[in-house]
Amino acid sequence: MLIHQLADYAVKEQTSKLSANVIHHAKRAVIDWYAALLPGSIVTPATVLEQALAEDLDRGKARLATGRLATLRTAALINGAASHSVEFDDIYRDAGYHPGSPVISAALAAAQSTGASGELFLRGVIVGYEISTRIGEAVMPSHYKYWHTTGTVGAFGAAAAVATILRCNRDQIAHALGTVGSFASGLKQAFLSQAMTKPLHGGHAADVGAMAAMGAAKGLTGALDMLEGESGFGAAMSVNPDWTKATKDLGVDYHITRVTFKNHGCCGHTFAPIDGVLHLQKTNGFTWRDVKRVKIATYKAGTDITDNANPEGEYQAKFSLQYVVAHALVHGSVRLVAFAPERLLDPDVRSVLAKVEVVADPVLSKGYPGQRAAQIEVELNDGKLYPYFQPFRKGDPEMPLTDDEVNDKFLELAMPVIGDAPARELLATLWALEQRPDTVFDFTARPRARAAG
């Protein structure tokens, strides 16, 4: 049975000899997760959840990004939502999935609650990434028509990570995965408004994954054919899932080494166009004032979500290809400040936004999800025409962020929240995670400033 194959892998990974490269990439993932978590922890919906779930706070052994104590599940939920809020969290491209938000949020809460070492925490993260990314690949791309993979396959990743940290046996891990499939959810309708729902998908996945693993550790049983059963996850939420992908090279080829780290603070479907227009601008020396027209041709799964020429508010702007391309041309980047109220109303950005045309390209659409390319064409007022093909996104495995760039991203996003010295101290701590006896860090007790944007 498929779930038993996944459970066999998870048990083996509790004591396997992991390569230095895999450990290194797991630490990169954790650092990148913290970079998204910290600014997300001081904005909605995390701040609202802290109020709503107050009875579950200031007790337990897990911690929120704010430093408050919390029960395991509540920490997983709130941190999961926080780390998916500012749209800077990682992506596993071939599954269209943000693994860090559900997996690391649940794993850290479990590690803190049980006093697990940094090494065991990293093992949980690795297991969660490897199992969930493969489940995601198996059900894509049809799954993405209605379902948000971070909320759905993320639940399996969170369950696998927590079960690993709890040192569950083969049967317990299998039952955790069998149970959590019933709670995997997250509809893409949440992307289309100013609602706070989308970040909750990552938090919900972390929460139900933790619940399933905690229950399984005490004897709770699940449906062991939940993935491939006739009324199971695959049948209900995809078309003709390829379950061979769920176990292919499991424990040999590590997906965590091929994660995309975001270089822009918005929807990942917009990245290739942003990279492309910035390349053209840098190479040819024109300014936004010179631009007469911008044409963006990219894959349909992306345009279905991001083709919005009249975004209303911060959230819609992060999912507006027209807005982020215009902002990049005017301001040279798309970071958190791009979605501050004054930027959303910037007349220069709005002027360029009206000149951006977005179309779905049938050829590029066929490459999804394995390739996220864009064809860009910028026409200037003087008649000059600059075409450019952007085959990948900066941050993709083919164009990865270096360790220094990951560090810079972390410091940029963390320092406004926890301060310069604490951010640098935390960064050094995270790079040495496998050597730590625990995963409780004291940086969170320091005063924090509100993050820009």
TORKOL-784088 format. One record per residue (C-alpha): residue number from 1; x, y, z. Coordinates in nm, 4 decimals, padded with zeros to 6 digits, always signed. Layout:
TORKOL-784088
    nr       east      north         up
   NUM          X          Y          Z
...
***
This chain:
TORKOL-784088
    nr       east      north         up
     1   +00.0000   +00.0000   +00.0000
     2   +00.1267   +00.3467   -00.0922
     3   +00.1003   +00.4956   +00.2563
     4   +00.3101   +00.2113   +00.3970
     5   +00.5853   +00.2874   +00.1442
     6   +00.5875   +00.6476   +00.2591
     7   +00.5894   +00.5391   +00.6224
     8   +00.8809   +00.3030   +00.5600
     9   +01.0806   +00.5937   +00.4258
    10   +00.9898   +00.8206   +00.7188
    11   +01.0970   +00.5607   +00.9766
    12   +01.4251   +00.5022   +00.7986
    13   +01.4980   +00.8744   +00.7909
    14   +01.4803   +00.8984   +01.1688
    15   +01.8233   +00.7338   +01.1914
    16   +01.9657   +00.7529   +00.8373
    17   +02.2993   +00.9135   +00.7588
    18   +02.2020   +01.2314   +00.5814
    19   +02.4467   +01.3957   +00.3454
    20   +02.5924   +01.7342   +00.4301
    21   +02.4255   +01.8717   +00.1165
    22   +02.0768   +01.7631   +00.2255
    23   +02.1285   +01.9059   +00.5753
    24   +02.2572   +02.2287   +00.4251
    25   +01.9493   +02.2681   +00.2071
    26   +01.7214   +02.1884   +00.5002
    27   +01.8836   +02.4717   +00.6948
    28   +01.8389   +02.7033   +00.3963
    29   +01.4690   +02.6136   +00.3974
    30   +01.4367   +02.6907   +00.7688
    31   +01.6174   +03.0240   +00.7315
    32   +01.3951   +03.1181   +00.4391
    33   +01.0879   +03.0182   +00.6422
    34   +01.1917   +03.2441   +00.9288
    35   +01.2394   +03.5265   +00.6778
    36   +00.8736   +03.4937   +00.5816
    37   +00.7501   +03.4160   +00.9339
    38   +00.8809   +03.7208   +01.1174
    39   +00.7173   +03.9977   +00.9109
    40   +00.4067   +03.7808   +00.8768
    41   +00.3769   +03.7487   +01.2527
    42   +00.2961   +04.1163   +01.3074
    43   +00.0250   +04.1541   +01.0439
    44   -00.3111   +03.9900   +00.9825
    45   -00.4228   +03.7149   +00.9967
    46   -00.1644   +03.6124   +01.2609
    47   -00.2484   +03.9060   +01.4860
    48   -00.6187   +03.8258   +01.4606
    49   -00.5567   +03.4583   +01.5358
    50   -00.3619   +03.5512   +01.8488
    51   -00.6733   +03.7277   +01.9746
    52   -00.9142   +03.4571   +01.8626
    53   -00.7120   +03.1709   +02.0126
    54   -00.6059   +03.3465   +02.3323
    55   -00.7147   +03.0528   +02.5507
    56   -00.4490   +02.8352   +02.3855
    57   -00.1692   +03.0871   +02.4382
    58   +00.0686   +03.1565   +02.7263
    59   +00.0810   +02.7865   +02.8030
    60   +00.2385   +02.4855   +02.6408
    61   +00.6015   +02.4604   +02.5265
    62   +00.5865   +02.5709   +02.1646
    63   +00.6338   +02.9346   +02.0706
    64   +00.4867   +03.1821   +01.8297
    65   +00.7190   +03.4095   +01.6370
    66   +00.6271   +03.6762   +01.8909
    67   +00.7772   +03.4628   +02.1679
    68   +00.4452   +03.3763   +02.3325
    69   +00.4080   +03.0233   +02.4575
    70   +00.1468   +02.8123   +02.2836
    71   +00.0249   +02.4573   +02.2585
    72   +00.1733   +02.2533   +01.9753
    73   -00.1288   +02.2770   +01.7472
    74   -00.1912   +02.6458   +01.8108
    75   +00.1705   +02.7357   +01.7411
    76   +00.1585   +02.5313   +01.4218
    77   -00.1621   +02.7041   +01.3142
    78   -00.0606   +03.0637   +01.3854
    79   +00.2974   +03.0315   +01.2630
    80   +00.1733   +02.8482   +00.9564
    81   -00.0587   +03.1345   +00.8700
    82   +00.2035   +03.3980   +00.9544
    83   +00.4688   +03.2409   +00.7342
    84   +00.2342   +03.2393   +00.4343
    85   +00.1079   +03.5957   +00.4799
    86   +00.3658   +03.8235   +00.3168
    87   +00.4096   +03.5962   +00.0108
    88   +00.7829   +03.5429   +00.0628
    89   +00.7741   +03.1705   +00.1495
    90   +00.9377   +02.8967   -00.0558
    91   +00.7988   +02.6997   -00.3511
    92   +00.8384   +02.3449   -00.4751
    93   +00.7751   +02.4255   -00.8390
    94   +00.6753   +02.0858   -00.9787
    95   +00.3905   +02.0621   -00.7293
    96   +00.2925   +02.4297   -00.7287
    97   +00.3346   +02.4133   -00.3540
    98   +00.4722   +02.6198   -00.0636
    99   +00.6127   +02.3485   +00.1665
   100   +00.7755   +02.5660   +00.4328
   101   +00.4572   +02.7157   +00.5719
   102   +00.2825   +02.3897   +00.6727
   103   +00.5851   +02.1641   +00.7214
   104   +00.8290   +02.3821   +00.9138
   105   +00.5569   +02.5462   +01.1232
   106   +00.4344   +02.2077   +01.2423
   107   +00.7841   +02.0611   +01.2794
   108   +00.9146   +02.3480   +01.4902
   109   +00.6103   +02.3401   +01.7187
   110   +00.6584   +01.9665   +01.7678
   111   +01.0319   +02.0025   +01.8284
   112   +00.9827   +02.2770   +02.0850
   113   +00.6995   +02.0916   +02.2573
   114   +00.9018   +01.7720   +02.2964
   115   +01.2464   +01.9192   +02.3544
   116   +01.3784   +01.7673   +02.0319
   117   +01.7267   +01.8460   +01.9116
   118   +01.8015   +02.0645   +01.6136
   119   +01.9030   +01.7562   +01.4190
   120   +01.5737   +01.5761   +01.4820
   121   +01.3876   +01.8927   +01.3891
   122   +01.5737   +01.9033   +01.0572
   123   +01.4960   +01.5365   +00.9965
   124   +01.1280   +01.6111   +01.0467
   125   +01.1488   +01.8989   +00.8009
   126   +01.3232   +01.6809   +00.5425
   127   +01.0688   +01.3985   +00.5749
   128   +00.7800   +01.6441   +00.5510
   129   +00.9227   +01.8029   +00.2369
   130   +01.0072   +01.4742   +00.0660
   131   +00.6690   +01.3098   +00.1241
   132   +00.4482   +01.6091   +00.0549
   133   +00.6281   +01.7319   -00.2563
   134   +00.5908   +01.3872   -00.4099
   135   +00.2215   +01.3644   -00.3256
   136   +00.1878   +01.7074   -00.4821
   137   +00.3601   +01.5988   -00.8021
   138   +00.1363   +01.2930   -00.8223
   139   -00.1875   +01.4949   -00.8270
   140   -00.0707   +01.7907   -01.0341
   141   -00.1544   +01.9736   -01.2518
   142   -00.5261   +01.8864   -01.2428
   143   -00.5382   +01.9282   -00.8650
   144   -00.4632   +02.2990   -00.9005
   145   -00.7836   +02.3691   -01.0908
   146   -00.9696   +02.4118   -00.7627
   147   -00.7320   +02.3228   -00.4808
   148   -00.4502   +02.5155   -00.3147
   149   -00.1675   +02.2656   -00.2733
   150   -00.0239   +02.4396   +00.0315
   151   -00.3440   +02.3639   +00.2181
   152   -00.3935   +02.0163   +00.0760
   153   -00.0645   +01.8322   +00.0254
   154   +00.0830   +02.0507   +00.2982
   155   -00.1298   +01.8621   +00.5488
   156   +00.0510   +01.5389   +00.4592
   157   +00.3869   +01.7121   +00.4940
   158   +00.2993   +01.8476   +00.8364
   159   +00.1750   +01.5071   +00.9545
   160   +00.4915   +01.3339   +00.8312
   161   +00.7170   +01.5942   +00.9918
   162   +00.5481   +01.5828   +01.3316
   163   +00.5270   +01.2027   +01.3306
   164   +00.9010   +01.1898   +01.2624
   165   +00.9814   +01.4255   +01.5494
   166   +00.7530   +01.2271   +01.7806
   167   +00.9524   +00.9191   +01.6727
   168   +00.6402   +00.7371   +01.5613
   169   +00.6798   +00.3831   +01.4280
   170   +00.5825   +00.2649   +01.0807
   171   +00.2196   +00.1920   +01.1620
   172   +00.1728   +00.5173   +01.3511
   173   +00.3128   +00.7224   +01.0635
   174   +00.0914   +00.5383   +00.8183
   175   -00.2160   +00.6094   +01.0302
   176   -00.1189   +00.9750   +01.0649
   177   -00.1053   +01.0068   +00.6858
   178   -00.4284   +00.8086   +00.6499
   179   -00.6076   +01.0387   +00.8904
   180   -00.4825   +01.3727   +00.7670
   181   -00.6009   +01.3101   +00.4106
   182   -00.9567   +01.3680   +00.5288
   183   -00.8647   +01.7156   +00.6498
   184   -00.6594   +01.8295   +00.3500
   185   -00.8314   +02.1403   +00.2155
   186   -00.7916   +02.4874   +00.0720
   187   -00.9903   +02.6248   -00.2212
   188   -00.8399   +02.8632   -00.4762
   189   -01.1427   +03.0902   -00.4507
   190   -00.9612   +03.2357   -00.1503
   191   -00.7061   +03.3892   -00.3900
   192   -00.9596   +03.6138   -00.5581
   193   -01.0518   +03.8697   -00.2935
   194   -00.9154   +04.0786   -00.0088
   195   -01.0021   +03.7994   +00.2386
   196   -00.7463   +03.6749   +00.4920
   197   -00.8275   +03.3132   +00.4064
   198   -00.5359   +03.2114   +00.1839
   199   -00.2641   +03.2346   +00.4530
   200   -00.4862   +03.0254   +00.6778
   201   -00.4428   +02.7349   +00.4356
   202   -00.0801   +02.6946   +00.5453
   203   -00.1799   +02.7255   +00.9095
   204   -00.4669   +02.4805   +00.8795
   205   -00.2435   +02.2246   +00.7083
   206   +00.0144   +02.2574   +00.9863
   207   -00.2557   +02.2237   +01.2514
   208   -00.4366   +01.9191   +01.1124
   209   -00.1052   +01.7520   +01.0291
   210   +00.0067   +01.7951   +01.3882
   211   -00.3279   +01.6686   +01.5163
   212   -00.3153   +01.3578   +01.2991
   213   +00.0394   +01.2730   +01.4090
   214   -00.0285   +01.3386   +01.7758
   215   -00.3378   +01.1196   +01.7598
   216   -00.1587   +00.8424   +01.5734
   217   +00.1176   +00.8413   +01.8350
   218   -00.1507   +00.7522   +02.0902
   219   -00.3261   +00.4901   +01.8782
   220   -00.5619   +00.6859   +01.6520
   221   -00.6123   +00.4941   +01.3276
   222   -00.6622   +00.6278   +00.9780
   223   -00.7699   +00.5002   +00.6366
   224   -00.4580   +00.3405   +00.4938
   225   -00.5840   +00.3643   +00.1352
   226   -00.6597   +00.7346   +00.1725
   227   -00.4337   +00.8351   -00.1157
   228   -00.5228   +00.5886   -00.3894
   229   -00.8598   +00.4582   -00.2690
   230   -01.1626   +00.4873   -00.4959
   231   -01.3033   +00.7696   -00.2829
   232   -00.9673   +00.8904   -00.1566
   233   -00.7568   +01.2009   -00.1929
   234   -00.6414   +01.1365   -00.5489
   235   -00.9798   +01.0374   -00.6869
   236   -01.1626   +01.3246   -00.5245
   237   -00.9126   +01.6039   -00.5860
   238   -00.7342   +01.5307   -00.9143
   239   -00.7715   +01.3623   -01.2516
   240   -00.5737   +01.0429   -01.3122
   241   -00.3098   +01.0963   -01.0432
   242   +00.0258   +00.9326   -01.1126
   243   +00.1079   +00.7640   -00.7833
   244   +00.4422   +00.6355   -00.9105
   245   +00.5661   +00.9917   -00.8538
   246   +00.4848   +00.9663   -00.4839
   247   +00.7648   +00.7187   -00.4198
   248   +01.0046   +00.7754   -00.7086
   249   +01.3632   +00.7982   -00.5777
   250   +01.2306   +00.8602   -00.2264
   251   +01.5261   +00.8773   +00.0106
   252   +01.7726   +00.8941   -00.2790
   253   +01.6895   +01.2107   -00.4710
   254   +01.6017   +01.4842   -00.2221
   255   +01.3498   +01.7390   -00.3403
   256   +01.4464   +01.9763   -00.0592
   257   +01.7648   +02.0494   -00.2541
   258   +01.5570   +02.1896   -00.5429
   259   +01.3281   +02.4352   -00.3705
   260   +01.2598   +02.7800   -00.5130
   261   +01.3256   +03.0684   -00.2746
   262   +01.1284   +03.3803   -00.3561
   263   +01.3130   +03.6881   -00.4708
   264   +00.9999   +03.9045   -00.4852
   265   +00.7294   +03.9577   -00.2242
   266   +00.4278   +03.8512   -00.4271
   267   +00.2700   +03.5557   -00.6067
   268   +00.5298   +03.3231   -00.7607
   269   +00.3355   +03.3134   -01.0884
   270   +00.4487   +03.6730   -01.1495
   271   +00.8218   +03.6169   -01.1019
   272   +00.9377   +03.5359   -01.4548
   273   +00.7720   +03.8502   -01.5954
   274   +00.9210   +04.0644   -01.3162
   275   +01.2661   +03.9187   -01.3761
   276   +01.2265   +03.9714   -01.7498
   277   +01.1246   +04.3382   -01.7400
   278   +01.3972   +04.4194   -01.4878
   279   +01.6517   +04.2508   -01.7154
   280   +01.5346   +04.4533   -02.0144
   281   +01.5386   +04.7760   -01.8163
   282   +01.8879   +04.7141   -01.6790
   283   +02.0278   +04.5991   -02.0130
   284   +01.8816   +04.8779   -02.2262
   285   +01.8777   +05.1678   -01.9833
   286   +01.5213   +05.2895   -02.0299
   287   +01.3027   +05.4239   -01.7508
   288   +00.9344   +05.3722   -01.6822
   289   +00.8650   +05.7095   -01.8417
   290   +00.9952   +05.5748   -02.1728
   291   +00.7526   +05.2816   -02.1792
   292   +00.4622   +05.2866   -02.4228
   293   +00.3495   +04.9253   -02.3895
   294   +00.4427   +04.6020   -02.2110
   295   +00.3183   +04.2646   -02.3297
   296   +00.3522   +03.9635   -02.1013
   297   +00.2850   +03.6158   -02.2384
   298   +00.3062   +03.3375   -01.9840
   299   +00.1390   +03.0125   -01.8777
   300   -00.2376   +02.9912   -01.8279
   301   -00.2299   +02.8521   -01.4721
   302   -00.0543   +03.1725   -01.3782
   303   -00.2685   +03.4166   -01.5733
   304   -00.5838   +03.2564   -01.4345
   305   -00.4761   +03.3836   -01.0929
   306   -00.2735   +03.6975   -01.1674
   307   -00.4381   +03.8691   -01.4661
   308   -00.5917   +04.1588   -01.2737
   309   -00.5610   +04.5055   -01.4241
   310   -00.7520   +04.6734   -01.1419
   311   -00.6326   +04.5316   -00.8097
   312   -00.8044   +04.6606   -00.4971
   313   -00.5930   +04.6566   -00.1845
   314   -00.2683   +04.4928   -00.0776
   315   -00.3732   +04.1333   -00.1195
   316   -00.5062   +04.1652   -00.4736
   317   -00.1990   +04.3686   -00.5714
   318   +00.0270   +04.0785   -00.4719
   319   -00.1681   +03.8675   -00.7206
   320   -00.1845   +04.1270   -00.9975
   321   +00.0725   +04.0660   -01.2695
   322   +00.0038   +04.4108   -01.4100
   323   +00.0662   +04.5796   -01.0756
   324   +00.3888   +04.4023   -00.9818
   325   +00.5404   +04.4469   -01.3292
   326   +00.4530   +04.8166   -01.3208
   327   +00.5964   +04.8518   -00.9702
   328   +00.9175   +04.6797   -01.0772
   329   +00.9587   +04.9178   -01.3710
   330   +00.8937   +05.2272   -01.1586
   331   +01.0717   +05.1327   -00.8356
   332   +01.3200   +04.8647   -00.9444
   333   +01.1952   +04.5844   -00.7188
   334   +00.8901   +04.4211   -00.5596
   335   +00.9583   +04.3915   -00.1876
   336   +00.7265   +04.4378   +00.1112
   337   +00.7113   +04.8140   +00.0667
   338   +00.5546   +04.7604   -00.2768
   339   +00.2243   +04.6939   -00.1031
   340   +00.2266   +04.9834   +00.1407
   341   -00.0833   +05.2059   +00.1038
   342   +00.1087   +05.4888   -00.0593
   343   +00.2580   +05.2534   -00.3192
   344   -00.0793   +05.1032   -00.4021
   345   -00.1987   +05.4536   -00.4922
   346   +00.1254   +05.5653   -00.6602
   347   +00.0140   +05.7458   -00.9790
   348   +00.3350   +05.6503   -01.1586
   349   +00.2780   +05.2798   -01.0922
   350   -00.0873   +05.3097   -01.1911
   351   +00.0146   +05.4848   -01.5110
   352   +00.2455   +05.2019   -01.6148
   353   -00.0038   +04.9376   -01.4961
   354   -00.2495   +05.0570   -01.7619
   355   +00.0119   +04.9836   -02.0291
   356   +00.0667   +04.6172   -01.9315
   357   -00.1071   +04.3544   -02.1434
   358   -00.1246   +03.9945   -02.0164
   359   -00.1981   +03.6907   -02.2324
   360   -00.1866   +03.3166   -02.1788
   361   +00.0572   +03.1479   -02.4158
   362   -00.0468   +02.7938   -02.5211
   363   +00.3120   +02.6738   -02.5642
   364   +00.4308   +02.8070   -02.2296
   365   +00.1149   +02.6699   -02.0696
   366   +00.2192   +02.3178   -02.1675
   367   +00.5402   +02.3555   -01.9680
   368   +00.3548   +02.4124   -01.6409
   369   +00.4215   +02.3196   -01.3623
   370   +00.7797   +02.2134   -01.4378
   371   +00.8679   +02.5410   -01.6069
   372   +00.7445   +02.8913   -01.5182
   373   +00.8543   +03.0943   -01.8200
   374   +00.7461   +03.4222   -01.9734
   375   +00.7891   +03.6033   -02.3037
   376   +00.8190   +03.9774   -02.2494
   377   +00.7978   +04.2552   -02.5034
   378   +00.8544   +04.6210   -02.4090
   379   +00.7801   +04.8946   -02.6616
   380   +00.9151   +05.2441   -02.5943
   381   +00.7669   +05.5780   -02.6896
   382   +01.0361   +05.6248   -02.9546
   383   +00.9298   +05.3038   -03.1281
   384   +01.2110   +05.0800   -03.0050
   385   +01.0965   +04.7249   -02.9332
   386   +01.2705   +04.4976   -02.6843
   387   +01.1655   +04.1304   -02.6734
   388   +01.3014   +03.8914   -02.4110
   389   +01.2360   +03.5320   -02.3092
   390   +01.2684   +03.4561   -01.9364
   391   +01.2945   +03.0747   -01.9126
   392   +01.3072   +03.0494   -01.5331
   393   +01.2631   +03.2619   -01.2242
   394   +01.5438   +03.3992   -01.0115
   395   +01.5337   +03.1620   -00.7130
   396   +01.4387   +02.8537   -00.9168
   397   +01.6775   +02.5541   -00.9067
   398   +01.8203   +02.6626   -01.2431
   399   +01.8863   +03.0154   -01.1073
   400   +01.9108   +02.9603   -00.7307
   401   +01.9639   +03.2192   -00.4622
   402   +02.3132   +03.1820   -00.3209
   403   +02.3639   +03.1363   +00.0515
   404   +02.4644   +03.5022   +00.0700
   405   +02.1437   +03.6025   -00.1061
   406   +01.9395   +03.3871   +00.1324
   407   +02.1170   +03.5599   +00.4219
   408   +02.0487   +03.9029   +00.2747
   409   +01.6816   +03.8202   +00.2282
   410   +01.6577   +03.6967   +00.5864
   411   +01.8205   +04.0086   +00.7301
   412   +01.6100   +04.2404   +00.5145
   413   +01.2877   +04.0849   +00.6401
   414   +01.3902   +04.0009   +00.9978
   415   +01.5739   +04.3136   +01.1120
   416   +01.2724   +04.5498   +01.0993
   417   +01.0855   +04.3048   +01.3206
   418   +01.3372   +04.1895   +01.5821
   419   +01.6273   +04.4287   +01.5404
   420   +01.9719   +04.4110   +01.3787
   421   +02.1738   +04.2227   +01.6410
   422   +01.9010   +03.9669   +01.7265
   423   +01.8467   +03.8962   +01.3563
   424   +02.2152   +03.8299   +01.2985
   425   +02.2307   +03.6146   +01.6116
   426   +01.9313   +03.4109   +01.4995
   427   +02.0786   +03.3665   +01.1526
   428   +02.4014   +03.2272   +01.2962
   429   +02.2009   +02.9954   +01.5203
   430   +01.9986   +02.8604   +01.2297
   431   +02.3102   +02.7870   +01.0236
   432   +02.4256   +02.5631   +01.3126
   433   +02.0916   +02.3931   +01.3779
   434   +02.2190   +02.0361   +01.3512
   435   +02.4517   +02.1046   +01.6436
   436   +02.1864   +02.2427   +01.8790
   437   +02.0408   +02.0365   +02.1653
   438   +01.7068   +02.2169   +02.1308
   439   +01.5078   +02.4512   +01.9063
   440   +01.4048   +02.7227   +02.1536
   441   +01.5660   +03.0563   +02.0648
   442   +01.5505   +03.3659   +02.2841
   443   +01.5385   +03.6345   +02.0143
   444   +01.1595   +03.6487   +02.0291
   445   +01.1485   +03.8160   +02.3700
   446   +01.2963   +04.1393   +02.2307
   447   +01.0809   +04.4431   +02.1390
   448   +00.9661   +04.4455   +01.7796
   449   +00.8835   +04.7224   +01.5355
   450   +00.6088   +04.7013   +01.2771
   451   +00.7417   +04.5748   +00.9447
   452   +00.7109   +04.7931   +00.6371
   453   +00.4240   +04.7047   +00.4074
***
